[in-house]
Amino acid sequence: MTGVRISKMRVEAFRGIGTPTEFDFTSPLTLVFAANGTGKTTMCEAAEWLLTGQVERLRDKSHFDQAVLFPKFSHSMQAPVVDAQIHLNGTAQRLQRIVAGDLTQARMAGTDGALGAAIGLNDILNRLAPAAAAADSHHLRAIPLRQGWLRGTRFLSAEALATLVDSDDGTVERRKDVFADLLGIRHLLEAEKLAERYVAEIGSRERFLAQTVAGREEEIMRLTVELESAPPPSISSAAVEVAAAEHRLGLSAGLADEPQASLGARIEALDVERHRRQHILVTRRDAIDASAVRWPERAQLVTAIAALEAEHSALTGKVAEIVLEGQKAGADVAAASTRCDTLKEQRRALEAARTALTPLVRPFYNALSNMATPNLTGDETLDELFQMLPQAKQSADSIGALRAEVGAAITEVRAADEMNLRIAFLREQLIDAATKVMPEEVLANLRAEADRLEAAAQRAEQLHNATAGPLARLQIAGRELLGHQHADGASECPLCSHDWQSADALREAMAATLAVVPEVEKLAQQAAAATSEAARRARTQLEEAQRQSAQYQRLRAELTSLERSADDTTGRLARLGISDPDHISGLKALDNSLIAAASLSRLLGERDRVSTALPGSDVPLLGEGTTLRTLEANIEGPIRVREAAVRDELASAEIILAEHTVLRDGLRKDHAVASEAVRANRDEQARLLKELEQLRQIWRVAALEAEWSTENLATCREWVRTERTLLEDIASRTVAAQTAWNTEARRMRLETLRREVAPLRNRLAYLAERINAARQASTRFHDSYVQVSGRQIEDLGRVVNPLFARMHANRVFDRIKLGQVENPLRWLADAGSQEMDPGKDFSQGQRQDLALALFLARARSLGGTFFLDEPVTHLDDLNRVGLLDIFRATVLESSRSLNLVITTASKPLARHLIEKFGHVAPVETTEGRVAPLRVIELDGNGRTGITSKSVYPFGG
């Protein structure tokens, strides 16, 4: 048996493998070496998807979404595809699987390579794993069985390795599934589980049905006892009582020919109507009693409400009068308050005027004293001061501008002497510089000559550089030619026989030429140097001439600027009216005059500003009689007069404000008292109206729409007595009819239960038979599973022991054997007289050794291709060497029936495998004679792309 053998596999757009990647599995042993995250597991998952149509690790519970197969970093629209050359039971075929929409399609091809139509999942799995499920199994059961068998026998992961030898009770079901897939008996295990699920499902239905039957039988027994102890029922008397009660209540009586079942509904309707009318009776009776108790209150409430309404009109009129008087008083208070505020503001304005004007007098006196004017007597009027200081009539900004110009003039006058000396010096320098300046025509000629010489120097240098290289190469070639030797036949040499007659003549000519080469190069170098020096001297002469011309222009510009400044100073002095030869003294006297004018301008300007806001105008500030000596008096006097007038008027206004305020506050208190009386009146009316409305509502309940009167009250009390008597009679008749009807209803219910319980008992017996049959089937499936798995595990044990012994370097255990009969999936180990449990007594590496031995033993029995993903993670160096020996022995013994694909990230493992197979000759396979080992190296990642290359056999 060879099973499914994959020779070559092409993967494209599958998870981390985006670009087309070829894998050659023709050798019996293929090692795929790569760093973690480079696509080793993706390659194994691609093979699993090719064979089973899904990837177990990527399933979401019971659902597998094909979208998880698409690469995350690829922008191509290519769907995931895996295409492989396989041998199925010795026949070469081609198998391809591709994602189409939300589904997956598989196609197969024969020896011609042409793919056929799409094959259903169940059909392709039946071809790849026919023994995993019965031929007539339903496809919904066959598909998972065959998928599990292919996955369990063809692919070994780290999780499956741990499960194979685990002894934890929590993983026993998973261990059973892995062993069942490995041994090919998953269908027996699934059949046992299906039978157990059937028993559990039917058992719950059986228990529910048994509870139902028990409840019905208990009710039958209870009804039977009640009927035996009850008097015989009289249906006719119950109907008579019901008809009489219906007649008295005014209800439509039941027909005489109606079935007995309707009598119960009539009794129930009668009872409902009695309870309704009983509720109405109680409600109206309570309302009648309450009306009778509160009967005198109604007249009292009507009288009180009328009195309150009359009082309310008088109170609201009084409140309106108080409101009008209060509004007038409030307006008077506001007007008096406004007048007081105005007078206070005028008083503050007078104080502000004193504060603003008085401090300006003293600076004016100081400025006049600085002018050193001896003719001032103190009796000068304001007009005379204006004549003395005409600038005072100008604005402060204009006076400030004049002072700034005087200051600039003082600075210029002080610097005039130094500036005149500088002008004289510059004129002498300018005369001297004029003799050294060359005309523009001479400068142009110098510039042209310098440019011409620089261009000639550049050409000489280029010529030297151009000849130096070829001359050097000519020397080298000439020396090589001089060293050209040959024993004889010089006439036949193409070099020696051309026009030179002999080799010696050629050498003499070459030597003479080479001797001239250094002299030629020296002459070219000297010519370039001489030309460069001439160009440098011409450029220096031009730069000196340009410097002299620039110096002349700079001196001329500075002289012009200084002469212009001297003219400006003369003009400024003329504008300022300075004719005194001592310009500094005249300017300082003018500056003091401007200071005094500015002080006087500020004083009068501030007077004009504050005068517009001051109260009263009888005594003006700084009037016509004001003199220089009386400036302060003519400011303080008028202000005091005005302050006295404002103070008297403010006192009168405050007295009026106080009177109006007292009147307003009194009216506010009166309004509050009157408003409270209105509110109290309104609240009392609302309370009495509410009580009156309550009485009316009680009366409407008692007498319905009748008027409030003593006659209607007596009528209501008579209705209560009549209705109570009627309802008592109806109640007695209803009780008698209900008693008779209850007995009849029990009898009818008993007959119904007896008819229903018989088929339920039959159904319960049927379910019990089905459960017993399912339990027997489960037992038979379990026995078959144990027997078949036991036989196959015994066969595996005979192969596992030598494999484990060769693989496990530390010889602690003598042999591996099965566990108890009832638990054949439990493995044990003998170590001398001790029996050890691999799940508890083995190390992690020893457990992995045993699991690998189990998988390899099963693989040798099945044949085909097997994938081992990272199988040596926990093996030490010695056990790894033992495993390599197992691989080599397996390849040599079973090269035609199986091939192994192993993934690893370990470089030492790859190197050791190459050393193990380095001297092994090609072996026979389904593809012919091939190397027993192939090593494939993967590089890159899912983002940048994955590439593969074959690194062994070398050159292949």
VOGUBA-410743 format. One record per residue (C-alpha): x, y, z. Coordinates in steps of 0.2 Angstrom, whole numbers, plus 5000, padded with zeros to 4 digits. Layout:
REM residues N
XYZ/...
END
This chain:
REM residues 956
500050005000/500750174995/499350294999/499550474993/501250524988/501650704983/503150724971/503050914968/501951054974/501751224968/500951354980/500351534975/499451664985/499251555000/499451655017/501251705019/501751635002/501151764989/502251734974/502251554965/503451444975/503951264969/504351124981/505150964975/504750814986/505350674974/506750624987/506250505000/506750635013/506550825011/507150945024/506351125023/507551235032/507051415037/507051545051/505451555061/504051655052/504751615034/503451495028/503751315034/502151295043/501251385029/501951255017/501251115028/499551195029/499551215010/499751025008/498450995022/497251115012/497651024996/497150855003/495750895015/495051065009/495351155025/496651195038/496251125055/497251265064/496251405056/494551345059/493351445069/492451315079/491551215066/491651345052/493151365040/493251525031/494251525015/494551705016/495951675029/497051595016/497251755006/498951845008/498851995019/500152095011/499752054992/498752174981/498552044968/496851974964/497551794962/496551674972/497551544983/498051394973/499051234977/499451124962/500350954965/501050804955/500450654966/500550464965/498850384971/499050194974/500550194962/499650294948/500450464943/499150604943/498950794945/497850874959/497451054960/496451154973/495951334971/494751454980/493251504969/492251644978/491751574995/492051394991/493551284986/493651184970/494751024967/495250954950/496250804945/497150764929/497850594922/499550564913/499150694900/499150834913/497450914907/496350954922/494550884922/492950954929/492851014947/492650864960/491550874975/492350874992/491650704997/492150624980/494050684981/494150634999/493450464995/494850444982/496250504994/495650415010/494450275005/494750165021/494350315033/492450285031/491250155025/490850175006/488950195010/489250325024/488250485022/489350625016/489050735031/489850595042/491150535029/491850705025/492450745043/493050565046/494150565030/494750745034/495250685051/496150525045/497150625032/497650755044/498050635058/499050515047/499950635035/500350785046/501250785063/501250945073/502050995090/500250985097/499950815090/501650755097/501150805114/499450725113/500050555107/500850525124/499950635136/499050555151/498050695157/496250655160/495750825153/496450775136/495850595134/494550635121/495850735111/497050585113/495750465107/495450575091/497250585087/497550395089/495950355079/496550465065/498250385066/497650215066/496250235053/494850185064/494050355067/492350295060/492250165074/492550305087/491350415079/490050285078/490250245097/490050435100/488550445089/487650305098/488050385115/487350555109/485850465103/485650385120/485850545128/484550635117/483250495118/483550475136/483050655140/481450635130/481150465139/481350555156/480150695151/478850575145/479050465160/478750615171/477150665161/476450485162/476750485181/475850655183/474350595173/474250435183/474350535199/472950645193/471850495188/472050425206/471650585214/470050615203/469450435206/469550455225/468650625224/467250555214/466950405225/466750515240/465650645232/463650635230/463050595213/462950755202/461250825196/461550925180/459750965177/459651055194/461251155191/460451215174/458851265183/459851365196/460851455182/459351495172/458451575187/460051675192/460251735174/458451785173/458551885189/460151975183/459452015166/460651905157/460151795141/459851615147/460651465139/459651365127/459051195133/459851095119/461651165122/462951045127/463351015145/465151095142/464351265140/463551255157/465251285166/465551445155/463751505160/464151475178/465851575176/464951715167/463651725181/464951735194/465851865185/464251975183/463851945202/465552005207/465452155196/463752205203/464352175221/465752295218/464552425211/463452395226/464852425239/465552575230/463752665229/463352605247/464952685254/464652845244/462852855250/463452835268/464752975266/463453095258/462353065273/463653105285/464253265277/462453315271/462453485281/464153535275/463653575257/462553735262/463953795273/465253785259/464153875247/463854015259/465754035264/466254035245/465054175241/465754285255/467554255250/467154305232/466454475238/467954505250/469154455235/468454595224/468754735238/470454665242/471054675223/470354855221/471454905236/472954825229/472754915213/472655085222/474255045231/475154995215/474755165207/475355265222/476855155223/477355185205/477155375208/478255375223/479555265215/479655395200/479955535213/481255435222/482155405205/482155585200/482755645217/484155515217/484655565199/484755745205/485855705220/487055595209/487155745196/487655865210/488955745217/489655725200/489855915199/490755925215/491955795210/492255895193/492656055203/493955955213/494655875198/494856055190/495756115205/496955965204/497255985186/497556175185/498456215201/500056105198/500256185181/500556365188/502256335196/503056255181/502556405171/503456525184/504956415184/505056425165/504956615165/506356625178/507456525167/507156655153/508156785163/506956925158/507257075169/505757175165/504357065172/503457145187/502057025190/500657135183/500757075165/499057015159/498756865148/498756965132/500457035137/501156865141/500556805123/501456945115/503056895125/502756715121/501956705104/502256515102/501056495117/499556505105/500156355095/499756175100/500856075111/501355965096/501956115086/502956175101/503756005104/504256005085/505056175087/506056115102/506655955093/507256065079/508156185091/508956025099/509555965082/510256135078/511256145094/511955965090/512456025072/513256185077/514356095090/514855975077/515156115063/517056145067/517455965066/516455945050/517356095042/519056015045/518455855038/517855945022/519556035020/520455865022/519355775009/519655914996/521555884997/521355694996/520155714981/521455824972/522855684975/521655544970/521155624954/522955614947/522955424950/521255374942/521455294924/520255344910/518855214907/519655174890/521255124898/520255014911/519354924896/521054884888/521754814904/520254714906/520254644889/522154604890/521854504906/520454404899/521454364884/523054304894/521954204905/521154114890/522854084883/523454004900/521953894901/522253834883/524153804887/523653704902/522353594893/523653564879/524953504892/523653394901/523153324884/524853274879/525453214895/524353064896/524653004878/526553024879/526552924895/525552784887/526752794872/528252774883/527452614891/527052544874/528752584867/529652494882/528552344880/528952344861/530852354865/530652204876/529852104862/530851944859/530851794848/532151664844/532151674825/530951714811/531051904814/530551924796/528951834799/528551944814/527252084809/528052214820/529852174815/529652144797/528652304793/529752434784/531252414797/532252274788/532752214805/532152204823/533752304829/533252444817/531552454824/532252464842/533452604838/532052704830/530952674845/532352714858/532652884848/530852924849/530752884868/532252994872/531353144864/529653114875/530253194891/530953354882/529253374873/528253364889/529453484898/529253614884/527353604885/527453624904/528553774903/527453854890/525853834901/526853914916/527354064907/525654104900/524854084917/526154204925/525754334911/523954324914/524154344933/525154504931/523854574919/522454534932/523454614946/523754784936/521854784932/521354764950/522454904956/521755024943/519954974949/520455004967/521055184964/519455224954/518455154968/519455264981/519155424971/517255384970/517155354989/518055524994/516955614982/515355544989/515855585007/516355765003/514655794994/513755725009/514655835022/514455995011/512555955010/512455935029/513356115032/512056195020/510656115030/511256185046/511356355039/509656345033/508956285050/509756425059/508956555047/507256465049/507356485068/507856665067/509656645075/510656795069/511756805085/513556755080/513556645096/512356525088/512356415104/511756555116/510456605104/509756425102/509756405121/508756565124/507556515111/507356345119/506956425136/505656535128/504856375120/504756295137/503856445145/502656445130/502356265131/501956285150/500756425147/499956335132/499656185144/498856295158/497656385146/497256225137/496756135153/495756285158/494756275142/494456085144/493856085162/492756245160/491556155149/491156025162/491056145178/489356205185/488956385185/489756525174/489656685185/491456695190/492556625175/494256535178/495756645173/494656785167/495156955159/495857035175/497056895178/498856945179/500456845181/500456875200/498656815202/498556655192/498356545207/497056655215/496056665199/495956475198/495556435217/494256585219/493056535206/493156355211/492656385229/491156495224/490556365213/490856225226/489756325239/488356335227/488356155223/488556105242/486956195246/485956125232/486455955236/485855965254/484156015248/484055875236/484555745249/483155805260/481855785246/482555615242/482355555260/480555605261/480055515245/481055365250/480055355267/478355375257/478855235244/479455115258/477755135267/476755095251/477854935249/477354875266/475554915263/475554825246/476354665254/474954665267/473654685255/474354555243/474554425257/472654455261/472254425243/473254265242/472454205258/470754235251/471154145235/471853995245/470353985256/469153985241/470153845232/470153745248/468253765250/467953735231/468953575233/467853515247/466253555238/466953465222/467353305233/465553315240/464853325222/465953175216/465353075231/463553115227/463853075208/464452895214/462952875225/461552945215/462252945198/461453085188/460053125201/460053295210/460553335228/459053315238/458453215253/457153125242/458453055231/459553005246/458152895253/457952825235/459752775235/459652685252/458152585246/459152535230/460552465241/459352355252/458552285236/460252255227/461052165242/459552045244/459652005225/461551975225/461351855241/460051755231/461151745216/462651695226/461751545234/461151485217/462851505209/463651395223/462351255221/462651255202/464551265204/464551115216/463551005204/464551065189/466251025198/465850845201/465350825182/466950915177/468050795187/467150645179/467450715161/469250755166/469550575172/468850505156/470050615146/471550565156/471150385154/471050405135/472750505134/473850395146/473750235136/474650295120/475950385131/476350225140/476550145123/477750285117/478750265133/478950085130/479550115112/480850245118/481550125131/481749985117/482650115106/483850165121/484249985124/484649955106/485750115105/486650055121/487049885114/487649965097/488750085107/489449935117/489749835101/490649995092/491650015108/492249835108/492649835089/493649995092/494549925107/494949765097/495449845081/496449975089/497249845101/497849735086/498449895076/499349955092/500149785095/500749795077/501449965080/502249915096/503349785087/503949925076/503950065089/505149965101/506649955089/506350135082/506250205100/507850105105/508850175090/508150345093/508350355112/510150375116/509950365135/509550175137/508450185152/506950085146/506949915140/505449905130/503750005126/502149905128/500249935129/499249975145/497749895152/496449805140/495149935145/496250075140/497350025125/497850205121/498850215136/500750165134/501950105147/503750075148/504749935156/506349985165/507049825174/505749775187/504849955186/503349995175/503350175170/502050295163/502750405148/501550545152/502150555170/503850475171/504650525154/505550685151/504850805137/506150745125/505850555129/503950585127/504350665110/505550515105/504050395109/502850505099/503950515084/504250325085/502350295084/502050415070/503550345059/502950165063/501250205057/501950295041/502950145036/501350045037/500350165027/501550235014/501450395005/501950575009/502050625028/502450805034/503350825051/503251015057/504751055069/504850875076/506550895085/506151045095/506450955112/507750825107/509550835114/511050815103/511250625106/509350585103/509450705087/510850595080/509750435084/508250515075/509350555060/509850365059/508050325059/507750435045/509150365035/508550185039/506750225034/507350305017/508450155013/507150025017/505550115011/506050234997/504850174985/503350174996/503550335006/504350505008/504550615023/504450805023/505250885038/505351065043/506551145055/507451305060/508951215066/510551235055/511451095064/510050975060/510251025041/512151005042/512050835051/510750765039/511850815024/513350725033/512250575036/511750565017/513350625010/513950455004/512250375001/511950324983/510350374974/508850264978/507350194969/505750294970/504150314960/505050444950/506550334946/508250344955/508550504964/509550574978/508950504995/508950685003/508450854997/508751015007/507651165003/508051335011/506651475012/507051655014/506051815017/504351835025/502551865021/502752055019/504252055008/503951894999/504651715001/505951624990/506551444990/508151364984/508851194984/510451184994/510650994993/511150894982/512451024978/512151094961/510451014960/
END
